[in-house]
Amino acid sequence: MTVWQQLFTKRMLICVFTGFSSGLPLYLLFNLVPAWLRSEHIDLKTIGLFALIQFPYTWKFIWSPLLDRYVLPALGRRRGWMLLSQIGLLLVIATLGGFSPQTEMTTIVLFCTLLAFLSATQDIVLDAYRRELLGDAELGLGNSVHVNAYRVAGLIPGSLSLILSDHLPWSMVFIITALFMLPGMAMTLLVSEPHRAAPPKTLREAVVEPFHEFISRQGWNSALLILAFLFFYKLGDSLCTSLATPFYLDMGFSKTEIGLIAKNAGLWPAVIGGLLGGLWMLKIGINRALWLFGVVQVVSIFGFAWLAAQGHFNSIGAAELTQLALVIGLEAFGVGVGTAAFVAFIARTTHPAYTATQFALFTSLAAVPRTFINATAGWLVDAMGWMWFFLLCALLAVPGMVLLVRVAPWGETQQNG
């Protein structure tokens, strides 16, 4: 089967839907909620603190064994939890926009936290489903397709919803956004349940064995190096984009301009980067992809520092929009290829018998920077200014690259896992 034939299969189509369903609620928290709060005159420090609401993404390994161990009636172990979390997400998103940021911030915080919990729960089971669906040779391409669809989903809250917010009340914007959970729910009902590995027989087996297997696989040193790499590889990029929408607003761009120019300029390079990343991984392997794409990812952050150095634009014309599109497009391409390799590495590192718990553990650790470190972004920008903030982000991307020497050596084409 050729590379292109591998791309157009039923399993890859399913990865499109898993990515879209996974990306929509996360980008809603990343893009739409900060834009909503900023447009309602909430200060940057408070918006930065909203990153803490995403803490369920960093702790999802705690309840992931429950999803490995227990089976809901009717749809099976994976599909049952998928549908339940998706119904919850649709209802919470639709309700969120009905609250006032000026008078009901506590309620908004609670709903955003519930949204993050349901989104993290959906991610646990979607990741496990995808790992059980794909063969080892398909992991690079399948996960890049998933990441691509994940980024496409960002076009809904990051572009369409922002444009609608200039014409409709926020309550309607959130209801319309919520309806985009329906394709994922349809996918859940139509696909078949995978049976690659039997579920754990006891809760203790579901909790203890995934951690024991990972640590005993190559020893404590190897396990700690892998965990450190998962923490650092996306750190700089994650912090760089944590206040992206408020940054564009502060530079003088309108919400509609951000929706039409910035988000589209960010989406398609990310999609192209993700697809090329998946196809290249079939040729060069995951290890070399992590090296090459990591360098692109680091270099692309400097574009934001250059844009910030221009200062606030008093008027926006074609030249300013072109500068913004080029900078975001370069960064998005770097993220597209980098994330494709990173997620494939995580999938390869999981053991098929413990997909939900190990995948949740690894992705939880990768989410720590964007949750806790990103919460300081507002303070950092206030103290340093936008340009120096972005230069700091580039510096923070270096440790993850250094760790590649140990966890994914250039000359090693396959790693046990």
C-alpha positions in Angstrom: 0.0 0.0 0.0 1.4 3.4 -1.0 1.7 6.4 1.4 -1.3 8.1 -0.1 -3.4 4.9 -0.1 -2.7 4.7 3.7 -4.1 8.2 4.1 -7.5 7.4 2.6 -8.8 4.6 4.7 -11.7 4.1 7.1 -9.4 4.2 10.1 -7.9 7.6 9.0 -11.4 8.9 8.5 -12.3 7.9 12.1 -9.1 9.8 13.2 -10.6 12.9 11.6 -13.7 12.7 13.8 -11.7 11.9 17.0 -9.5 14.9 16.4 -12.4 17.3 15.7 -14.3 16.2 18.8 -11.2 16.5 21.0 -10.1 19.9 19.7 -13.4 21.8 19.8 -13.7 22.1 23.6 -10.0 22.8 24.2 -9.9 25.6 21.6 -13.0 27.0 23.1 -11.2 27.4 26.4 -8.0 28.6 24.6 -9.5 31.1 22.1 -13.2 31.8 22.6 -13.4 32.2 26.4 -10.4 34.6 26.6 -11.8 36.7 23.7 -15.2 36.8 25.4 -13.7 37.9 28.7 -11.4 40.5 27.0 -14.3 42.0 25.0 -16.2 42.3 28.3 -13.3 44.3 29.8 -11.8 41.6 32.1 -8.2 42.3 32.8 -5.3 40.3 31.4 -4.1 38.9 34.7 -7.6 37.4 35.4 -7.7 35.9 31.8 -4.2 34.4 32.3 -5.4 32.8 35.5 -8.1 31.0 33.5 -5.4 28.7 32.3 -5.7 27.1 35.8 -9.2 26.0 34.9 -7.6 23.5 32.6 -6.2 21.5 35.5 -8.3 18.4 34.7 -6.1 17.9 31.6 -3.1 17.5 33.9 -4.8 15.2 36.4 -6.9 13.0 34.1 -4.6 9.9 34.7 -6.2 9.8 38.2 -9.7 8.8 36.9 -8.5 7.1 33.6 -8.3 3.7 35.3 -12.0 3.9 35.9 -12.6 4.2 32.1 -10.3 1.2 31.5 -12.0 -0.9 34.1 -15.7 -0.1 33.9 -18.0 -0.6 30.9 -21.2 1.5 30.4 -24.3 -0.3 29.2 -25.2 -0.5 25.5 -22.2 0.9 23.5 -19.2 -0.8 25.1 -16.1 0.2 27.1 -14.8 3.0 24.7 -17.9 4.2 22.9 -20.1 4.4 26.0 -17.7 6.8 27.7 -17.2 8.7 24.5 -20.9 9.4 24.0 -21.5 10.3 27.7 -18.7 12.9 27.7 -19.8 14.3 24.4 -23.4 14.9 25.5 -22.1 16.6 28.7 -19.8 18.9 26.6 -22.7 19.9 24.3 -24.9 20.9 27.2 -22.2 22.8 29.1 -20.9 24.7 26.1 -24.5 25.7 25.2 -25.1 27.0 28.7 -21.8 28.9 29.3 -22.5 32.0 27.2 -25.7 32.8 29.1 -23.7 34.1 32.1 -22.3 37.6 32.6 -18.5 38.0 33.1 -19.0 41.2 35.0 -21.4 39.7 37.7 -21.2 35.9 37.4 -17.5 35.2 37.2 -17.7 32.4 39.9 -20.3 30.6 37.9 -18.3 31.0 34.7 -15.2 29.5 36.4 -17.3 26.5 37.7 -18.7 25.8 34.2 -15.3 26.2 32.5 -13.8 23.8 35.0 -16.7 21.3 34.3 -16.1 21.8 30.6 -12.4 21.0 31.0 -13.2 17.9 33.1 -15.6 16.6 30.4 -13.1 17.4 27.7 -10.3 15.7 29.5 -12.5 12.6 30.0 -13.4 12.5 26.3 -9.7 12.8 25.5 -8.9 9.8 27.7 -11.2 7.5 25.8 -10.6 9.0 22.4 -6.9 8.5 22.8 -7.4 4.9 24.0 -9.8 4.2 21.2 -7.4 5.5 18.6 -4.4 3.5 20.0 -6.5 0.3 19.9 -7.8 1.1 16.4 -4.4 1.8 14.7 -1.6 -0.7 14.0 1.9 0.2 15.1 2.9 1.2 11.5 -0.1 3.6 11.3 0.6 5.5 14.5 2.5 8.3 12.9 0.1 9.0 10.1 -3.1 8.3 12.2 -2.0 10.6 15.0 -1.1 13.4 12.5 -4.5 13.1 10.9 -6.0 13.3 14.5 -3.9 16.4 15.2 -4.9 18.0 11.9 -8.6 17.6 12.6 -7.9 18.8 16.1 -6.5 22.1 14.7 -9.4 22.3 12.1 -11.8 22.2 15.1 -10.0 25.3 16.4 -11.5 27.2 13.4 -14.9 27.0 15.0 -14.3 28.8 18.3 -11.3 30.6 17.0 -12.8 32.0 13.8 -16.5 31.4 13.1 -17.6 32.1 16.7 -15.4 35.3 16.9 -17.0 36.5 13.7 -20.5 35.7 14.9 -19.8 37.5 18.2 -19.6 40.8 16.3 -23.2 40.2 15.1 -24.9 38.0 17.7 -25.2 38.0 21.5 -22.6 35.8 23.2 -25.3 33.4 24.5 -26.2 32.5 20.8 -22.6 32.2 19.9 -22.0 29.6 22.5 -25.1 27.6 21.5 -24.1 27.6 17.9 -20.5 26.5 18.9 -22.0 23.7 21.0 -23.8 22.2 18.0 -20.4 21.3 16.5 -20.2 18.5 19.0 -22.8 16.6 17.0 -20.5 15.2 14.3 -18.4 13.5 17.0 -21.5 12.0 18.6 -22.6 10.6 15.2 -19.2 9.1 14.8 -19.4 7.4 18.2 -22.7 5.8 17.3 -21.6 4.6 13.9 -18.1 3.1 14.6 -17.5 -0.4 16.0 -16.0 -1.1 19.4 -12.3 -2.1 19.3 -11.2 -5.3 21.1 -7.5 -5.2 21.0 -6.9 -5.9 24.7 -9.1 -7.3 27.4 -10.1 -4.8 30.2 -8.5 -5.1 33.6 -10.3 -7.6 35.8 -10.0 -5.5 39.0 -9.7 -1.8 39.8 -6.3 -2.5 41.4 -5.0 -4.0 38.2 -6.3 -1.0 36.3 -4.6 1.4 38.6 -1.3 -0.3 39.5 -0.3 -2.3 36.4 0.0 0.5 33.9 2.5 2.4 36.1 4.4 -0.8 37.0 4.7 -1.8 33.4 6.0 1.6 32.3 8.6 1.9 35.0 9.8 -1.8 34.7 10.0 -1.6 30.9 13.5 0.1 30.9 14.0 1.2 34.4 13.5 4.3 36.5 16.1 6.4 34.7 14.6 5.9 31.3 11.1 6.5 32.7 12.0 9.8 34.3 13.8 11.0 31.2 10.7 10.3 29.1 8.5 12.1 31.6 10.8 15.1 31.6 10.8 15.2 27.8 7.0 15.1 27.7 7.0 18.1 30.1 9.5 20.2 28.2 9.0 19.5 24.5 5.9 21.7 24.0 6.6 24.1 26.9 7.8 27.1 24.9 5.3 26.8 22.1 2.4 26.3 24.6 3.3 29.4 26.6 3.9 31.4 23.4 0.2 30.9 22.3 -1.4 31.0 25.7 -2.5 34.6 25.3 -2.5 34.7 21.5 -6.0 36.2 21.1 -5.5 39.0 23.7 -2.1 39.7 22.0 -3.8 40.2 18.6 -6.4 42.5 20.2 -3.7 44.5 22.0 -1.8 44.9 18.7 -4.9 46.7 17.3 -6.7 43.9 15.3 -10.5 43.6 15.5 -12.2 40.3 16.4 -13.4 39.9 12.8 -9.9 40.5 11.5 -8.6 37.9 13.9 -11.3 35.5 12.9 -10.8 35.9 9.1 -7.0 36.4 8.9 -5.2 35.2 12.0 -7.1 32.0 12.5 -7.2 30.9 8.8 -3.5 31.8 8.5 -2.9 29.7 11.5 -5.1 26.8 10.5 -4.0 25.8 7.0 -0.2 25.8 7.6 -0.9 23.7 10.7 -3.0 21.3 8.6 -0.4 21.1 5.8 2.4 20.8 8.5 0.5 18.0 10.3 -0.2 16.1 7.1 3.4 16.5 5.8 4.6 15.5 9.3 2.6 12.3 9.2 3.8 11.4 5.7 7.4 12.2 6.5 7.3 10.1 9.6 6.5 7.1 7.4 9.8 7.7 5.7 12.2 9.0 8.4 10.7 7.6 11.6 9.3 9.2 14.7 12.8 9.9 16.3 14.2 12.0 13.4 10.8 13.7 13.0 11.0 14.9 16.7 14.4 16.5 16.0 13.6 18.2 12.7 10.1 19.4 13.6 11.3 20.5 17.1 13.8 22.9 15.5 11.1 24.3 13.2 8.9 24.7 16.3 11.5 26.7 18.2 12.5 29.0 15.3 8.9 29.9 14.5 8.4 31.4 18.0 10.7 34.3 17.0 8.2 35.5 14.6 5.9 36.6 17.4 8.7 38.5 19.1 9.3 40.3 15.8 5.6 41.2 15.4 5.5 42.4 19.0 8.5 44.6 18.4 6.4 46.6 15.8 4.3 48.0 18.6 0.5 48.7 18.6 -0.8 49.4 15.1 -2.8 52.6 15.0 -4.3 51.6 11.7 -4.7 48.2 10.1 -4.1 47.8 6.4 -3.1 45.1 4.0 0.6 45.3 5.2 -0.3 44.7 8.8 -2.6 41.8 8.0 0.0 40.2 5.8 2.6 40.5 8.6 0.2 38.9 11.1 -0.7 36.1 8.6 3.0 35.3 7.9 4.0 35.2 11.5 1.1 33.0 12.6 1.4 30.8 9.5 5.1 30.0 10.3 4.3 29.3 13.9 1.3 27.1 13.0 3.4 25.1 10.5 6.0 24.4 13.3 3.2 23.4 15.7 1.6 21.2 13.0 4.7 19.1 12.3 5.9 19.2 15.9 2.6 18.1 17.5 2.2 15.2 14.9 5.6 13.8 15.9 5.0 14.4 19.7 1.6 12.6 19.8 3.0 9.7 17.7 5.8 9.4 20.2 3.3 9.3 23.1 1.2 6.7 21.3 4.3 4.5 20.6 5.3 4.7 24.3 2.0 3.3 25.5 1.5 -0.4 26.0 -1.6 -1.8 24.2 -2.9 -3.5 27.3 -3.1 -0.2 29.3 -3.9 2.4 26.6 -6.3 4.7 28.5 -4.2 5.0 31.7 -0.8 5.3 30.2 -1.9 7.6 27.4 -3.7 9.8 30.0 -0.5 9.8 32.2 1.7 11.0 29.3 -0.7 13.6 27.9 -1.4 14.8 31.4 2.2 15.6 32.0 2.4 17.3 28.6 -0.6 19.5 29.7 1.1 20.7 32.9 3.0 23.6 31.2 -0.1 25.0 29.5 -2.1 24.8 32.7 0.1 26.0 35.5 3.0 27.8 33.7 0.6 29.5 31.3 -1.3 30.9 34.2 1.7 33.2 34.8 1.6 34.5 31.2 -0.5 37.6 32.2 2.0 38.6 34.9 5.0 37.9 32.6 3.6 40.1 29.8 2.8 42.9 32.3 6.4 42.7 33.7 8.3 42.1 30.5 6.2 43.3 27.6 5.1 41.2 24.7 8.5 41.0 22.8 10.6 39.8 25.8 7.8 37.4 26.7 8.1 35.7 23.3 11.9 35.6 23.5 11.5 33.8 26.9 9.2 31.3 25.3 11.8 30.5 22.7 14.4 30.0 25.4 12.0 27.6 27.3 11.7 25.4 24.2 15.4 24.5 24.4 15.5 21.9 27.2 13.0 19.6 25.4 15.3 19.6 22.4 18.3 18.7 24.6 16.5 15.7 26.1 16.0 14.2 22.6 19.6 13.1 22.8 18.5 10.5 25.4 14.9 9.7 24.7 14.9 9.7 20.9 18.4 9.4 19.4 18.7 10.5 15.8 20.3 7.3 14.6 17.7 5.0 16.4 14.7 4.3 14.2 12.6 2.4 16.7 12.1 2.4 20.5 10.8 -0.3 22.5 7.3 0.4 23.8 
